[in-house]
Amino acid sequence: MLVNSLPNENGLLVALPPAVRDRLRPSLKKVRLEAGSTLYDISSTFDHTWFITSGIVSLLTAPEAGGVIEVAAIGREGMVGFRGITKRNGSKLRACVRISGEALRINAEALQNMIERESAFLGLLFDYTNTLSAQYAMTGACNLFHKAEQRLARWLLTARDRVSSDSMALTQGDMGQMLGVSSSCISLAVRALQKKGLIHYLHGHVSILNREGLEDAKRSAGEKAI
């Protein structure tokens, strides 16, 4: 997915009219996002919304069968904590920082006040939630019909576009959680991509060596059907 914003900027905020962005700016606080930290958990209330400017935040769900699996990955194109804009609390997802970065954070009351004054802002946020819902559906279809190797290739390409780097700090445990597969399964997927010369993995760091090859790996075995 292409990110229509410059590095260290948030795509949603950049898309706002300059005057609206200027009125919103005093309510935004720059915060550091550390890998492994939880922004909010399942059933928790929403005190803040985060507009991501760098790094990646995973939205995770907990299936009845146990464990957790990623349903969406959010980078500088979007935000997390968006249920706060509808005045509803109680998340059905957990938001965890996957790759360290930064965000512009706003408290729920300030965001709600801005939304009530700026109809263009509300429209932009709801358009984004619709886009995110489509990502949920795509992830679900991918999990059903694609092998771990394909899904890992897809995720790495998406992450690369969002962090603007071919090198990312990711453990095999991170990758297994993202795809909802066992450690042995993710190990085989990583080895397969390495054997093809598409990535290099060592001590919790992944480097993309061949983007075109990863695109082919992502599309293999019926990618166009989804």
C-alpha positions as CSV (number, residue, x, y, z in Angstrom):
1,M,0.0,0.0,0.0
2,L,1.4,3.4,-0.9
3,V,1.6,6.0,1.8
4,N,0.5,9.5,0.7
5,S,2.5,11.4,3.2
6,L,6.1,12.4,3.8
7,P,8.3,10.5,6.4
8,N,7.6,11.6,10.0
9,E,4.2,13.1,9.0
10,N,0.7,11.6,9.4
11,G,-1.3,11.1,6.3
12,L,-4.6,11.9,7.8
13,L,-3.4,15.2,9.3
14,V,-1.6,16.2,6.1
15,A,-4.9,15.7,4.2
16,L,-6.7,18.2,6.4
17,P,-7.1,21.8,5.2
18,P,-4.2,23.9,6.6
19,A,-6.5,26.0,8.7
20,V,-8.1,22.9,10.4
21,R,-4.7,21.4,10.9
22,D,-3.5,24.6,12.6
23,R,-6.5,24.6,15.0
24,L,-5.8,21.0,15.9
25,R,-2.1,21.4,16.4
26,P,-2.2,22.8,20.0
27,S,-4.1,19.7,21.2
28,L,-1.5,17.2,19.8
29,K,1.3,15.9,21.9
30,K,4.3,14.1,20.3
31,V,5.0,10.8,22.0
32,R,7.4,7.9,21.6
33,L,6.1,4.5,20.7
34,E,8.3,1.7,22.0
35,A,8.2,-1.7,20.4
36,G,6.3,-4.2,22.6
37,S,4.2,-1.5,24.5
38,T,0.4,-1.7,24.5
39,L,-1.6,1.5,23.7
40,Y,-4.9,-0.1,24.7
41,D,-6.2,-3.5,25.5
42,I,-9.3,-5.5,24.7
43,S,-12.4,-4.0,26.6
44,S,-10.4,-1.0,27.7
45,T,-11.7,2.5,27.5
46,F,-10.4,5.1,25.1
47,D,-8.7,8.1,26.6
48,H,-6.6,9.0,23.6
49,T,-6.2,8.7,19.9
50,W,-2.8,8.3,18.3
51,F,-1.9,9.7,14.8
52,I,1.1,7.6,13.8
53,T,4.0,9.5,12.3
54,S,6.6,6.6,12.3
55,G,6.8,3.0,13.2
56,I,4.0,0.4,13.1
57,V,1.2,-0.5,15.5
58,S,-0.5,-3.9,15.3
59,L,-4.2,-4.3,16.0
60,L,-4.7,-7.8,17.5
61,T,-7.7,-9.9,18.2
62,A,-7.9,-13.0,20.5
63,P,-9.7,-15.9,18.8
64,E,-11.8,-18.2,20.9
65,A,-9.3,-21.0,20.1
66,G,-6.6,-19.0,22.0
67,G,-3.6,-16.9,21.2
68,V,-3.7,-13.6,19.3
69,I,-3.5,-12.7,15.7
70,E,-3.0,-9.4,13.8
71,V,-6.0,-8.0,11.9
72,A,-4.4,-4.8,10.8
73,A,-1.1,-2.9,10.8
74,I,-1.2,0.9,11.2
75,G,1.6,3.2,10.1
76,R,1.9,6.9,9.3
77,E,-1.1,6.6,7.0
78,G,-3.5,6.3,9.9
79,M,-4.5,6.3,13.5
80,V,-5.4,4.0,16.4
81,G,-8.0,4.6,19.1
82,F,-10.5,5.6,16.5
83,R,-13.6,4.3,18.4
84,G,-13.2,7.4,20.5
85,I,-14.6,9.5,17.7
86,T,-18.0,7.7,18.1
87,K,-18.2,8.2,21.8
88,R,-18.1,4.5,22.3
89,N,-15.7,2.7,24.7
90,G,-14.7,-0.9,25.1
91,S,-12.3,-2.0,22.4
92,K,-12.6,-5.4,20.7
93,L,-8.9,-5.2,19.8
94,R,-5.6,-4.8,21.4
95,A,-3.2,-2.1,20.0
96,C,0.5,-3.0,20.4
97,V,3.5,-1.2,19.0
98,R,5.2,-3.6,16.6
99,I,8.0,-1.3,15.3
100,S,9.2,1.6,17.4
101,G,8.4,5.1,16.2
102,E,6.4,8.2,17.2
103,A,2.9,9.5,17.2
104,L,0.9,12.6,17.7
105,R,-1.5,11.9,20.6
106,I,-4.7,13.7,21.4
107,N,-7.1,13.1,24.3
108,A,-10.6,11.9,23.6
109,E,-12.3,15.1,24.8
110,A,-10.2,17.4,22.7
111,L,-10.7,15.2,19.6
112,Q,-14.5,15.1,20.1
113,N,-14.6,18.9,20.4
114,M,-12.7,19.3,17.2
115,I,-14.9,16.8,15.4
116,E,-18.0,18.7,16.5
117,R,-16.6,21.9,15.1
118,E,-15.0,20.6,11.9
119,S,-17.2,18.5,9.6
120,A,-14.4,17.9,7.2
121,F,-12.3,16.3,9.9
122,L,-15.1,13.9,10.8
123,G,-15.6,12.9,7.2
124,L,-11.9,12.2,6.8
125,L,-11.8,10.0,9.9
126,F,-14.9,8.0,8.9
127,D,-13.4,7.5,5.4
128,Y,-10.3,6.1,7.1
129,T,-12.3,3.7,9.3
130,N,-14.0,2.4,6.1
131,T,-10.6,1.8,4.6
132,L,-9.4,0.1,7.7
133,S,-12.5,-2.2,7.7
134,A,-11.4,-3.3,4.2
135,Q,-8.0,-4.1,5.5
136,Y,-9.6,-6.3,8.1
137,A,-11.4,-8.2,5.4
138,M,-8.3,-8.5,3.2
139,T,-6.3,-9.8,6.2
140,G,-9.0,-12.4,7.0
141,A,-9.1,-13.6,3.4
142,C,-5.3,-13.8,3.2
143,N,-5.1,-15.8,6.4
144,L,-7.7,-18.3,5.0
145,F,-6.3,-18.8,1.6
146,H,-2.6,-18.0,1.6
147,K,0.4,-19.9,3.0
148,A,2.6,-18.4,5.7
149,E,5.3,-17.6,3.2
150,Q,3.0,-15.5,1.0
151,R,1.5,-13.7,4.0
152,L,4.9,-12.9,5.4
153,A,6.0,-11.5,2.1
154,R,2.8,-9.3,2.0
155,W,3.3,-8.1,5.5
156,L,7.0,-7.2,5.0
157,L,6.2,-5.2,1.8
158,T,3.4,-3.3,3.6
159,A,5.7,-2.6,6.5
160,R,8.5,-1.5,4.3
161,D,6.2,1.1,2.6
162,R,5.1,2.4,6.0
163,V,8.5,2.8,7.6
164,S,10.4,3.8,4.4
165,S,13.2,1.3,5.2
166,D,14.3,-2.1,3.9
167,S,15.5,-3.0,7.4
168,M,13.2,-3.6,10.4
169,A,13.5,-4.8,13.9
170,L,11.3,-7.9,14.1
171,T,11.7,-11.2,15.9
172,Q,10.4,-14.5,14.6
173,G,8.0,-14.3,17.6
174,D,6.7,-11.0,16.3
175,M,6.2,-12.4,12.8
176,G,4.5,-15.5,14.2
177,Q,2.0,-13.4,16.2
178,M,1.3,-11.2,13.2
179,L,0.4,-14.2,11.1
180,G,-1.1,-16.3,13.9
181,V,1.1,-19.3,13.2
182,S,3.4,-21.4,15.3
183,S,7.1,-20.7,15.8
184,S,8.1,-23.7,13.6
185,C,5.8,-22.5,10.8
186,I,7.2,-18.9,10.8
187,S,10.7,-20.3,10.9
188,L,10.0,-22.3,7.8
189,A,8.6,-19.2,6.0
190,V,11.6,-17.1,7.0
191,R,14.0,-19.8,5.7
192,A,12.1,-20.1,2.5
193,L,12.3,-16.4,1.7
194,Q,15.9,-16.3,2.7
195,K,16.7,-19.3,0.5
196,K,15.3,-17.4,-2.4
197,G,17.5,-14.4,-1.6
198,L,14.5,-12.2,-0.9
199,I,15.3,-11.3,2.7
200,H,18.0,-11.6,5.3
201,Y,17.1,-12.4,8.9
202,L,19.5,-12.3,11.8
203,H,19.1,-11.7,15.6
204,G,15.7,-10.0,15.4
205,H,16.4,-7.9,12.3
206,V,14.9,-8.4,8.9
207,S,16.3,-6.8,5.7
208,I,14.5,-6.9,2.4
209,L,17.0,-7.8,-0.3
210,N,14.7,-8.2,-3.4
211,R,11.5,-6.2,-3.4
212,E,10.4,-7.5,-6.8
213,G,11.0,-11.1,-5.7
214,L,8.9,-10.5,-2.6
215,E,6.1,-9.1,-4.8
216,D,6.2,-12.3,-6.8
217,A,6.2,-14.4,-3.6
218,K,3.1,-12.4,-2.4
219,R,1.2,-13.0,-5.6
220,S,2.1,-16.7,-6.0
221,A,-0.6,-19.3,-5.9
222,G,-3.6,-17.2,-6.7
223,E,-3.0,-13.8,-5.2
224,K,-5.1,-12.2,-7.9
225,A,-8.2,-14.1,-6.6
226,I,-8.3,-11.9,-3.5
